Amino acid sequence: MPHADGPELVTGRHFLQEDSGAEIVEKINRFLDRIDWRRP
């Protein structure tokens, strides 16, 4: 994945999607915003 960064750490415990859902969504959105969707 040419646009991949890492590692991305989030605050949370056992169920990250439940504990840190908003934080995870923010990180995913930042990643998607960097992608040039016009490239084939």
mmCIF entry with sequence, helices, sheets and N, C-alpha, C, O atoms, coordinates in Angstrom:
data_MODEL
# 
_entry.id   MODEL 
# 
_entity.id                         1 
_entity.type                       polymer 
_entity.pdbx_number_of_molecules   1 
# 
_entity_poly.entity_id                      1 
_entity_poly.type                           'polypeptide(L)' 
_entity_poly.nstd_linkage                   no 
_entity_poly.nstd_monomer                   no 
_entity_poly.pdbx_seq_one_letter_code       MPHADGPELVTGRHFLQEDSGAEIVEKINRFLDRIDWRRP 
_entity_poly.pdbx_seq_one_letter_code_can   MPHADGPELVTGRHFLQEDSGAEIVEKINRFLDRIDWRRP 
_entity_poly.pdbx_strand_id                 A 
# 
loop_
_entity_poly_seq.entity_id 
_entity_poly_seq.num 
_entity_poly_seq.mon_id 
_entity_poly_seq.hetero 
1 1  MET n 
1 2  PRO n 
1 3  HIS n 
1 4  ALA n 
1 5  ASP n 
1 6  GLY n 
1 7  PRO n 
1 8  GLU n 
1 9  LEU n 
1 10 VAL n 
1 11 THR n 
1 12 GLY n 
1 13 ARG n 
1 14 HIS n 
1 15 PHE n 
1 16 LEU n 
1 17 GLN n 
1 18 GLU n 
1 19 ASP n 
1 20 SER n 
1 21 GLY n 
1 22 ALA n 
1 23 GLU n 
1 24 ILE n 
1 25 VAL n 
1 26 GLU n 
1 27 LYS n 
1 28 ILE n 
1 29 ASN n 
1 30 ARG n 
1 31 PHE n 
1 32 LEU n 
1 33 ASP n 
1 34 ARG n 
1 35 ILE n 
1 36 ASP n 
1 37 TRP n 
1 38 ARG n 
1 39 ARG n 
1 40 PRO n 
# 
_struct_asym.id          A 
_struct_asym.entity_id   1 
# 
loop_
_struct_conf.conf_type_id 
_struct_conf.id 
_struct_conf.pdbx_PDB_helix_id 
_struct_conf.beg_label_comp_id 
_struct_conf.beg_label_asym_id 
_struct_conf.beg_label_seq_id 
_struct_conf.pdbx_beg_PDB_ins_code 
_struct_conf.end_label_comp_id 
_struct_conf.end_label_asym_id 
_struct_conf.end_label_seq_id 
_struct_conf.pdbx_end_PDB_ins_code 
_struct_conf.beg_auth_comp_id 
_struct_conf.beg_auth_asym_id 
_struct_conf.beg_auth_seq_id 
_struct_conf.end_auth_comp_id 
_struct_conf.end_auth_asym_id 
_struct_conf.end_auth_seq_id 
_struct_conf.pdbx_PDB_helix_class 
_struct_conf.details 
_struct_conf.pdbx_PDB_helix_length 
HELX_P HELX_P1 AA1 LEU A 16 ? ASP A 19 ? LEU A 16 ASP A 19 1 ? 4  
HELX_P HELX_P2 AA2 GLY A 21 ? ARG A 34 ? GLY A 21 ARG A 34 1 ? 14 
# 
_struct_conf_type.id          HELX_P 
_struct_conf_type.criteria    ? 
_struct_conf_type.reference   ? 
# 
loop_
_atom_site.group_PDB 
_atom_site.id 
_atom_site.type_symbol 
_atom_site.label_atom_id 
_atom_site.label_alt_id 
_atom_site.label_comp_id 
_atom_site.label_asym_id 
_atom_site.label_entity_id 
_atom_site.label_seq_id 
_atom_site.pdbx_PDB_ins_code 
_atom_site.Cartn_x 
_atom_site.Cartn_y 
_atom_site.Cartn_z 
_atom_site.occupancy 
_atom_site.B_iso_or_equiv 
_atom_site.pdbx_formal_charge 
_atom_site.auth_seq_id 
_atom_site.auth_comp_id 
_atom_site.auth_asym_id 
_atom_site.auth_atom_id 
_atom_site.pdbx_PDB_model_num 
ATOM 1   N N  . MET A 1 1  ? 0.839   -1.165 0.000   1.00 0.00 ? 1  MET A N  1 
ATOM 2   C CA . MET A 1 1  ? 0.000   0.000  0.000   1.00 0.00 ? 1  MET A CA 1 
ATOM 3   C C  . MET A 1 1  ? 0.889   1.234  0.000   1.00 0.00 ? 1  MET A C  1 
ATOM 4   O O  . MET A 1 1  ? 1.535   1.532  1.005   1.00 0.00 ? 1  MET A O  1 
ATOM 5   N N  . PRO A 1 2  ? 0.928   1.939  -1.090  1.00 0.00 ? 2  PRO A N  1 
ATOM 6   C CA . PRO A 1 2  ? 1.857   3.063  -1.200  1.00 0.00 ? 2  PRO A CA 1 
ATOM 7   C C  . PRO A 1 2  ? 1.565   4.225  -0.260  1.00 0.00 ? 2  PRO A C  1 
ATOM 8   O O  . PRO A 1 2  ? 2.460   5.029  -0.002  1.00 0.00 ? 2  PRO A O  1 
ATOM 9   N N  . HIS A 1 3  ? 0.373   4.342  0.249   1.00 0.00 ? 3  HIS A N  1 
ATOM 10  C CA . HIS A 1 3  ? 0.036   5.458  1.131   1.00 0.00 ? 3  HIS A CA 1 
ATOM 11  C C  . HIS A 1 3  ? 0.012   5.060  2.600   1.00 0.00 ? 3  HIS A C  1 
ATOM 12  O O  . HIS A 1 3  ? -0.383  5.850  3.457   1.00 0.00 ? 3  HIS A O  1 
ATOM 13  N N  . ALA A 1 4  ? 0.430   3.854  2.884   1.00 0.00 ? 4  ALA A N  1 
ATOM 14  C CA . ALA A 1 4  ? 0.319   3.336  4.252   1.00 0.00 ? 4  ALA A CA 1 
ATOM 15  C C  . ALA A 1 4  ? 1.337   4.004  5.173   1.00 0.00 ? 4  ALA A C  1 
ATOM 16  O O  . ALA A 1 4  ? 2.472   4.276  4.780   1.00 0.00 ? 4  ALA A O  1 
ATOM 17  N N  . ASP A 1 5  ? 0.915   4.253  6.376   1.00 0.00 ? 5  ASP A N  1 
ATOM 18  C CA . ASP A 1 5  ? 1.771   4.719  7.453   1.00 0.00 ? 5  ASP A CA 1 
ATOM 19  C C  . ASP A 1 5  ? 1.597   3.745  8.600   1.00 0.00 ? 5  ASP A C  1 
ATOM 20  O O  . ASP A 1 5  ? 0.703   2.899  8.587   1.00 0.00 ? 5  ASP A O  1 
ATOM 21  N N  . GLY A 1 6  ? 2.440   3.872  9.563   1.00 0.00 ? 6  GLY A N  1 
ATOM 22  C CA . GLY A 1 6  ? 2.197   3.028  10.717  1.00 0.00 ? 6  GLY A CA 1 
ATOM 23  C C  . GLY A 1 6  ? 3.359   3.070  11.668  1.00 0.00 ? 6  GLY A C  1 
ATOM 24  O O  . GLY A 1 6  ? 4.402   3.639  11.344  1.00 0.00 ? 6  GLY A O  1 
ATOM 25  N N  . PRO A 1 7  ? 3.215   2.506  12.790  1.00 0.00 ? 7  PRO A N  1 
ATOM 26  C CA . PRO A 1 7  ? 1.947   1.992  13.316  1.00 0.00 ? 7  PRO A CA 1 
ATOM 27  C C  . PRO A 1 7  ? 1.097   3.120  13.873  1.00 0.00 ? 7  PRO A C  1 
ATOM 28  O O  . PRO A 1 7  ? 1.613   4.147  14.314  1.00 0.00 ? 7  PRO A O  1 
ATOM 29  N N  . GLU A 1 8  ? -0.187  2.920  13.845  1.00 0.00 ? 8  GLU A N  1 
ATOM 30  C CA . GLU A 1 8  ? -1.141  3.869  14.422  1.00 0.00 ? 8  GLU A CA 1 
ATOM 31  C C  . GLU A 1 8  ? -1.656  3.276  15.719  1.00 0.00 ? 8  GLU A C  1 
ATOM 32  O O  . GLU A 1 8  ? -2.214  2.179  15.727  1.00 0.00 ? 8  GLU A O  1 
ATOM 33  N N  . LEU A 1 9  ? -1.475  3.987  16.800  1.00 0.00 ? 9  LEU A N  1 
ATOM 34  C CA . LEU A 1 9  ? -1.933  3.514  18.101  1.00 0.00 ? 9  LEU A CA 1 
ATOM 35  C C  . LEU A 1 9  ? -3.167  4.294  18.516  1.00 0.00 ? 9  LEU A C  1 
ATOM 36  O O  . LEU A 1 9  ? -3.270  5.495  18.270  1.00 0.00 ? 9  LEU A O  1 
ATOM 37  N N  . VAL A 1 10 ? -4.096  3.602  19.144  1.00 0.00 ? 10 VAL A N  1 
ATOM 38  C CA . VAL A 1 10 ? -5.294  4.254  19.658  1.00 0.00 ? 10 VAL A CA 1 
ATOM 39  C C  . VAL A 1 10 ? -5.426  3.932  21.137  1.00 0.00 ? 10 VAL A C  1 
ATOM 40  O O  . VAL A 1 10 ? -4.910  2.927  21.626  1.00 0.00 ? 10 VAL A O  1 
ATOM 41  N N  . THR A 1 11 ? -6.127  4.807  21.830  1.00 0.00 ? 11 THR A N  1 
ATOM 42  C CA . THR A 1 11 ? -6.384  4.547  23.241  1.00 0.00 ? 11 THR A CA 1 
ATOM 43  C C  . THR A 1 11 ? -7.610  3.654  23.343  1.00 0.00 ? 11 THR A C  1 
ATOM 44  O O  . THR A 1 11 ? -8.626  3.913  22.699  1.00 0.00 ? 11 THR A O  1 
ATOM 45  N N  . GLY A 1 12 ? -7.521  2.646  24.120  1.00 0.00 ? 12 GLY A N  1 
ATOM 46  C CA . GLY A 1 12 ? -8.650  1.740  24.275  1.00 0.00 ? 12 GLY A CA 1 
ATOM 47  C C  . GLY A 1 12 ? -8.202  0.492  24.994  1.00 0.00 ? 12 GLY A C  1 
ATOM 48  O O  . GLY A 1 12 ? -7.034  0.336  25.348  1.00 0.00 ? 12 GLY A O  1 
ATOM 49  N N  . ARG A 1 13 ? -9.141  -0.381 25.200  1.00 0.00 ? 13 ARG A N  1 
ATOM 50  C CA . ARG A 1 13 ? -8.841  -1.608 25.913  1.00 0.00 ? 13 ARG A CA 1 
ATOM 51  C C  . ARG A 1 13 ? -9.058  -2.805 25.021  1.00 0.00 ? 13 ARG A C  1 
ATOM 52  O O  . ARG A 1 13 ? -8.372  -2.958 24.010  1.00 0.00 ? 13 ARG A O  1 
ATOM 53  N N  . HIS A 1 14 ? -9.982  -3.637 25.369  1.00 0.00 ? 14 HIS A N  1 
ATOM 54  C CA . HIS A 1 14 ? -10.149 -4.914 24.687  1.00 0.00 ? 14 HIS A CA 1 
ATOM 55  C C  . HIS A 1 14 ? -10.895 -4.773 23.360  1.00 0.00 ? 14 HIS A C  1 
ATOM 56  O O  . HIS A 1 14 ? -10.471 -5.345 22.356  1.00 0.00 ? 14 HIS A O  1 
ATOM 57  N N  . PHE A 1 15 ? -11.985 -4.030 23.339  1.00 0.00 ? 15 PHE A N  1 
ATOM 58  C CA . PHE A 1 15 ? -12.784 -3.865 22.127  1.00 0.00 ? 15 PHE A CA 1 
ATOM 59  C C  . PHE A 1 15 ? -12.536 -2.464 21.563  1.00 0.00 ? 15 PHE A C  1 
ATOM 60  O O  . PHE A 1 15 ? -13.259 -1.522 21.888  1.00 0.00 ? 15 PHE A O  1 
ATOM 61  N N  . LEU A 1 16 ? -11.517 -2.335 20.724  1.00 0.00 ? 16 LEU A N  1 
ATOM 62  C CA . LEU A 1 16 ? -11.112 -1.018 20.247  1.00 0.00 ? 16 LEU A CA 1 
ATOM 63  C C  . LEU A 1 16 ? -12.218 -0.301 19.495  1.00 0.00 ? 16 LEU A C  1 
ATOM 64  O O  . LEU A 1 16 ? -12.367 0.913  19.638  1.00 0.00 ? 16 LEU A O  1 
ATOM 65  N N  . GLN A 1 17 ? -13.004 -1.026 18.688  1.00 0.00 ? 17 GLN A N  1 
ATOM 66  C CA . GLN A 1 17 ? -14.064 -0.371 17.931  1.00 0.00 ? 17 GLN A CA 1 
ATOM 67  C C  . GLN A 1 17 ? -15.104 0.242  18.859  1.00 0.00 ? 17 GLN A C  1 
ATOM 68  O O  . GLN A 1 17 ? -15.693 1.271  18.528  1.00 0.00 ? 17 GLN A O  1 
ATOM 69  N N  . GLU A 1 18 ? -15.335 -0.360 19.993  1.00 0.00 ? 18 GLU A N  1 
ATOM 70  C CA . GLU A 1 18 ? -16.295 0.184  20.951  1.00 0.00 ? 18 GLU A CA 1 
ATOM 71  C C  . GLU A 1 18 ? -15.658 1.252  21.834  1.00 0.00 ? 18 GLU A C  1 
ATOM 72  O O  . GLU A 1 18 ? -16.279 2.279  22.109  1.00 0.00 ? 18 GLU A O  1 
ATOM 73  N N  . ASP A 1 19 ? -14.432 1.019  22.278  1.00 0.00 ? 19 ASP A N  1 
ATOM 74  C CA . ASP A 1 19 ? -13.761 1.945  23.189  1.00 0.00 ? 19 ASP A CA 1 
ATOM 75  C C  . ASP A 1 19 ? -13.263 3.205  22.491  1.00 0.00 ? 19 ASP A C  1 
ATOM 76  O O  . ASP A 1 19 ? -13.288 4.286  23.079  1.00 0.00 ? 19 ASP A O  1 
ATOM 77  N N  . SER A 1 20 ? -12.814 3.080  21.251  1.00 0.00 ? 20 SER A N  1 
ATOM 78  C CA . SER A 1 20 ? -12.138 4.187  20.566  1.00 0.00 ? 20 SER A CA 1 
ATOM 79  C C  . SER A 1 20 ? -12.668 4.389  19.157  1.00 0.00 ? 20 SER A C  1 
ATOM 80  O O  . SER A 1 20 ? -11.907 4.741  18.256  1.00 0.00 ? 20 SER A O  1 
ATOM 81  N N  . GLY A 1 21 ? -13.954 4.174  18.954  1.00 0.00 ? 21 GLY A N  1 
ATOM 82  C CA . GLY A 1 21 ? -14.537 4.259  17.610  1.00 0.00 ? 21 GLY A CA 1 
ATOM 83  C C  . GLY A 1 21 ? -14.274 5.590  16.924  1.00 0.00 ? 21 GLY A C  1 
ATOM 84  O O  . GLY A 1 21 ? -13.862 5.613  15.765  1.00 0.00 ? 21 GLY A O  1 
ATOM 85  N N  . ALA A 1 22 ? -14.503 6.689  17.612  1.00 0.00 ? 22 ALA A N  1 
ATOM 86  C CA . ALA A 1 22 ? -14.312 8.012  17.008  1.00 0.00 ? 22 ALA A CA 1 
ATOM 87  C C  . ALA A 1 22 ? -12.846 8.250  16.636  1.00 0.00 ? 22 ALA A C  1 
ATOM 88  O O  . ALA A 1 22 ? -12.551 8.841  15.598  1.00 0.00 ? 22 ALA A O  1 
ATOM 89  N N  . GLU A 1 23 ? -11.947 7.793  17.477  1.00 0.00 ? 23 GLU A N  1 
ATOM 90  C CA . GLU A 1 23 ? -10.517 7.959  17.211  1.00 0.00 ? 23 GLU A CA 1 
ATOM 91  C C  . GLU A 1 23 ? -10.087 7.137  15.988  1.00 0.00 ? 23 GLU A C  1 
ATOM 92  O O  . GLU A 1 23 ? -9.282  7.597  15.178  1.00 0.00 ? 23 GLU A O  1 
ATOM 93  N N  . ILE A 1 24 ? -10.622 5.937  15.865  1.00 0.00 ? 24 ILE A N  1 
ATOM 94  C CA . ILE A 1 24 ? -10.298 5.079  14.723  1.00 0.00 ? 24 ILE A CA 1 
ATOM 95  C C  . ILE A 1 24 ? -10.844 5.691  13.434  1.00 0.00 ? 24 ILE A C  1 
ATOM 96  O O  . ILE A 1 24 ? -10.152 5.711  12.415  1.00 0.00 ? 24 ILE A O  1 
ATOM 97  N N  . VAL A 1 25 ? -12.075 6.187  13.473  1.00 0.00 ? 25 VAL A N  1 
ATOM 98  C CA . VAL A 1 25 ? -12.680 6.811  12.293  1.00 0.00 ? 25 VAL A CA 1 
ATOM 99  C C  . VAL A 1 25 ? -11.855 8.016  11.855  1.00 0.00 ? 25 VAL A C  1 
ATOM 100 O O  . VAL A 1 25 ? -11.648 8.223  10.660  1.00 0.00 ? 25 VAL A O  1 
ATOM 101 N N  . GLU A 1 26 ? -11.385 8.807  12.809  1.00 0.00 ? 26 GLU A N  1 
ATOM 102 C CA . GLU A 1 26 ? -10.561 9.970  12.478  1.00 0.00 ? 26 GLU A CA 1 
ATOM 103 C C  . GLU A 1 26 ? -9.280  9.556  11.761  1.00 0.00 ? 26 GLU A C  1 
ATOM 104 O O  . GLU A 1 26 ? -8.884  10.195 10.786  1.00 0.00 ? 26 GLU A O  1 
ATOM 105 N N  . LYS A 1 27 ? -8.637  8.508  12.227  1.00 0.00 ? 27 LYS A N  1 
ATOM 106 C CA . LYS A 1 27 ? -7.401  8.032  11.593  1.00 0.00 ? 27 LYS A CA 1 
ATOM 107 C C  . LYS A 1 27 ? -7.665  7.480  10.195  1.00 0.00 ? 27 LYS A C  1 
ATOM 108 O O  . LYS A 1 27 ? -6.875  7.716  9.281   1.00 0.00 ? 27 LYS A O  1 
ATOM 109 N N  . ILE A 1 28 ? -8.755  6.754  10.018  1.00 0.00 ? 28 ILE A N  1 
ATOM 110 C CA . ILE A 1 28 ? -9.112  6.228  8.696   1.00 0.00 ? 28 ILE A CA 1 
ATOM 111 C C  . ILE A 1 28 ? -9.418  7.374  7.744   1.00 0.00 ? 28 ILE A C  1 
ATOM 112 O O  . ILE A 1 28 ? -8.967  7.364  6.599   1.00 0.00 ? 28 ILE A O  1 
ATOM 113 N N  . ASN A 1 29 ? -10.178 8.358  8.202   1.00 0.00 ? 29 ASN A N  1 
ATOM 114 C CA . ASN A 1 29 ? -10.508 9.495  7.340   1.00 0.00 ? 29 ASN A CA 1 
ATOM 115 C C  . ASN A 1 29 ? -9.270  10.282 6.938   1.00 0.00 ? 29 ASN A C  1 
ATOM 116 O O  . ASN A 1 29 ? -9.165  10.717 5.791   1.00 0.00 ? 29 ASN A O  1 
ATOM 117 N N  . ARG A 1 30 ? -8.330  10.473 7.861   1.00 0.00 ? 30 ARG A N  1 
ATOM 118 C CA . ARG A 1 30 ? -7.078  11.162 7.507   1.00 0.00 ? 30 ARG A CA 1 
ATOM 119 C C  . ARG A 1 30 ? -6.318  10.383 6.442   1.00 0.00 ? 30 ARG A C  1 
ATOM 120 O O  . ARG A 1 30 ? -5.753  10.978 5.524   1.00 0.00 ? 30 ARG A O  1 
ATOM 121 N N  . PHE A 1 31 ? -6.299  9.059  6.556   1.00 0.00 ? 31 PHE A N  1 
ATOM 122 C CA . PHE A 1 31 ? -5.640  8.220  5.559   1.00 0.00 ? 31 PHE A CA 1 
ATOM 123 C C  . PHE A 1 31 ? -6.327  8.372  4.201   1.00 0.00 ? 31 PHE A C  1 
ATOM 124 O O  . PHE A 1 31 ? -5.659  8.570  3.187   1.00 0.00 ? 31 PHE A O  1 
ATOM 125 N N  . LEU A 1 32 ? -7.644  8.280  4.181   1.00 0.00 ? 32 LEU A N  1 
ATOM 126 C CA . LEU A 1 32 ? -8.388  8.361  2.921   1.00 0.00 ? 32 LEU A CA 1 
ATOM 127 C C  . LEU A 1 32 ? -8.260  9.738  2.282   1.00 0.00 ? 32 LEU A C  1 
ATOM 128 O O  . LEU A 1 32 ? -8.267  9.845  1.055   1.00 0.00 ? 32 LEU A O  1 
ATOM 129 N N  . ASP A 1 33 ? -8.146  10.786 3.076   1.00 0.00 ? 33 ASP A N  1 
ATOM 130 C CA . ASP A 1 33 ? -7.985  12.138 2.538   1.00 0.00 ? 33 ASP A CA 1 
ATOM 131 C C  . ASP A 1 33 ? -6.658  12.311 1.812   1.00 0.00 ? 33 ASP A C  1 
ATOM 132 O O  . ASP A 1 33 ? -6.548  13.164 0.931   1.00 0.00 ? 33 ASP A O  1 
ATOM 133 N N  . ARG A 1 34 ? -5.664  11.532 2.157   1.00 0.00 ? 34 ARG A N  1 
ATOM 134 C CA . ARG A 1 34 ? -4.345  11.649 1.516   1.00 0.00 ? 34 ARG A CA 1 
ATOM 135 C C  . ARG A 1 34 ? -4.276  10.934 0.176   1.00 0.00 ? 34 ARG A C  1 
ATOM 136 O O  . ARG A 1 34 ? -3.350  11.180 -0.598  1.00 0.00 ? 34 ARG A O  1 
ATOM 137 N N  . ILE A 1 35 ? -5.218  10.064 -0.118  1.00 0.00 ? 35 ILE A N  1 
ATOM 138 C CA . ILE A 1 35 ? -5.169  9.269  -1.348  1.00 0.00 ? 35 ILE A CA 1 
ATOM 139 C C  . ILE A 1 35 ? -5.623  10.111 -2.535  1.00 0.00 ? 35 ILE A C  1 
ATOM 140 O O  . ILE A 1 35 ? -6.632  10.814 -2.465  1.00 0.00 ? 35 ILE A O  1 
ATOM 141 N N  . ASP A 1 36 ? -4.868  10.030 -3.617  1.00 0.00 ? 36 ASP A N  1 
ATOM 142 C CA . ASP A 1 36 ? -5.253  10.683 -4.875  1.00 0.00 ? 36 ASP A CA 1 
ATOM 143 C C  . ASP A 1 36 ? -6.157  9.705  -5.624  1.00 0.00 ? 36 ASP A C  1 
ATOM 144 O O  . ASP A 1 36 ? -5.678  8.774  -6.271  1.00 0.00 ? 36 ASP A O  1 
ATOM 145 N N  . TRP A 1 37 ? -7.452  9.925  -5.532  1.00 0.00 ? 37 TRP A N  1 
ATOM 146 C CA . TRP A 1 37 ? -8.427  8.992  -6.109  1.00 0.00 ? 37 TRP A CA 1 
ATOM 147 C C  . TRP A 1 37 ? -8.461  9.061  -7.616  1.00 0.00 ? 37 TRP A C  1 
ATOM 148 O O  . TRP A 1 37 ? -9.118  8.229  -8.242  1.00 0.00 ? 37 TRP A O  1 
ATOM 149 N N  . ARG A 1 38 ? -7.778  10.020 -8.232  1.00 0.00 ? 38 ARG A N  1 
ATOM 150 C CA . ARG A 1 38 ? -7.761  10.127 -9.687  1.00 0.00 ? 38 ARG A CA 1 
ATOM 151 C C  . ARG A 1 38 ? -6.772  9.171  -10.331 1.00 0.00 ? 38 ARG A C  1 
ATOM 152 O O  . ARG A 1 38 ? -6.827  8.922  -11.536 1.00 0.00 ? 38 ARG A O  1 
ATOM 153 N N  . ARG A 1 39 ? -5.871  8.642  -9.525  1.00 0.00 ? 39 ARG A N  1 
ATOM 154 C CA . ARG A 1 39 ? -4.869  7.703  -10.065 1.00 0.00 ? 39 ARG A CA 1 
ATOM 155 C C  . ARG A 1 39 ? -5.524  6.377  -10.375 1.00 0.00 ? 39 ARG A C  1 
ATOM 156 O O  . ARG A 1 39 ? -6.360  5.906  -9.604  1.00 0.00 ? 39 ARG A O  1 
ATOM 157 N N  . PRO A 1 40 ? -5.155  5.755  -11.511 1.00 0.00 ? 40 PRO A N  1 
ATOM 158 C CA . PRO A 1 40 ? -5.720  4.435  -11.839 1.00 0.00 ? 40 PRO A CA 1 
ATOM 159 C C  . PRO A 1 40 ? -5.209  3.338  -10.948 1.00 0.00 ? 40 PRO A C  1 
ATOM 160 O O  . PRO A 1 40 ? -5.598  2.181  -11.108 1.00 0.00 ? 40 PRO A O  1 
# 
